[in-house]
Amino acid sequence: MTSSQPLFVIAVIDDDRDVLGSLRFLLEAEDFTVRTYSSGVDCLSQMASFAPDCFVIDYKMAEMDGLELALHLRARGQSGPVVLITGYPDETIEHKAHRAGIQHVVLKPHIAESLVANVRAAIADRSFPSDIRESP
């Protein structure tokens, strides 16, 4: 890590252990501090005293999807930006994400190319979460 670069903490939530490890590696290689959670429930249970600079959330998870998790985080006062990762793109995912307070959506086949850029952009534009419309 370079001394001039700020140390940002990223919370990564994905129920696929291999993907979770890969995302951790990718973000730590870019000098982010990373905390990982294997489900939305796991994340929510540990968020009381922790406010990351950015959340990276998988869209399709078993207990609750990434949109639901983002809405729960906002309801609990978590204002950090969210980057949603999906391997299931459809024509409405960006609209659904926007309504859940998520401005950045990354497609899984292109994670290595765009995740870090989207995390940096999300951290730079922290005003977006206040513009939450309604549940998806």
N, C-alpha and C positions, 0 to 999 in steps of 0.2 A: 504494500500500500504506500502510496506517496503521501508525504506529510501535508501537502496542500489540499488533498482531496478529503472532503468531509466523510465521516463514517455514518452511513445510513443503515438502518435495520429494516430488513424485509421479512415479512411473515409469508411463508409459502404453505398453501393448503392443497393437498392432493391425496386421494386415497390409493393411488398406485405407488407402492414403495420405490420401485425403480425410477419412475418419473420424478418422484420427490427427491431422490438422491441426485439425479441428473440436474434438476433445477438448482439444488443447493450448490453443487459443484460449479455450474455456470455462473451463478451470481457471486459466489465467493471468489471466483477467479477474477471478477471485476471489482474486488475489494468491498463488497457489501457484507454486512453481518447478516446472517440468515438464521431464522428460527423456523422449524418445520412442524407441521401438524398433519396427521393422517386422516382427519375428517373435520367437517364443520363443527361438529359437537365438541371435538377435542380443542379446536381453536377457541370457541366461545367459552369453554370452561376455564381457559387460562388467560383470557383477555382482561380481567378485572384490573390488573395493575401494570399492564403493558400496552403501550401505544406505538406500534411500528410506524416507520416513515412511509411504508407502502405495503399493500397486500397483493400477493400473486395467488389467484384462486382458480382451481380447475372448475370447469362448468359442470361436467357430469360426475357426480359422486353419489355413493349409495344412500347415505342418510339424509342429505339435503344437497341441492345443487348449488352452484356458485352464486347464482342470482339470489337465492334465498339467504345464503350466508351473508352476502353483501348487505341485504336489507336488515338482517339481525345485527350485524356490526354497527350499522348506522343508528338503529334503534337503541343500542347500548352506548352511543356517544363516540364511537370510533370514527374519526374523520379522515383517517389516512386514505390516500387514493388507492384504487383497486385496478389491477390488471387482470382481466379474465382470460384464461387459456381454454381453448376448445378444439377438439378434434371433430366436432359436430356442427360445422357452420351451416347456417341457413340464412335465408334472406332477411329474417327478422331478428337475428341474434344481436346485432349492434343496437337496434331499437330497444330490445328488451334490456340489454346491458345499460343503456343510457337511462332508462326508467328506474333502474336499480341503483343509480348513482355511480355507474362504471363508465369511464370514458375510453378506456383502452382495451381492445380485444386482440389477442394474438392467436393465430391458428397453429395447432400443434406441429404440423410438418415444418413450420418455419420458425420454431422457437429459438434456435441458436442465432438466427439472423436478426430477430426483432425483439426478443424479450428484454434485453438490457436497454435498448433504445427506448422501449415503451415504459420501463420502470423509471428511467431517468426523466422522461417527459412527464410521467404521472407525478413524480416528486416535485418537479418544477412548477406544475400547475395544480396547486393544492386547493384552489377555489371551487373546483367542480362539484364536490360532494354536497354542497349546500343546495344544489339544484335537483333534488330528488323529487320525482313526480308522484309515483304510486307504485304499488307492488305489480310485478309482471303478470 
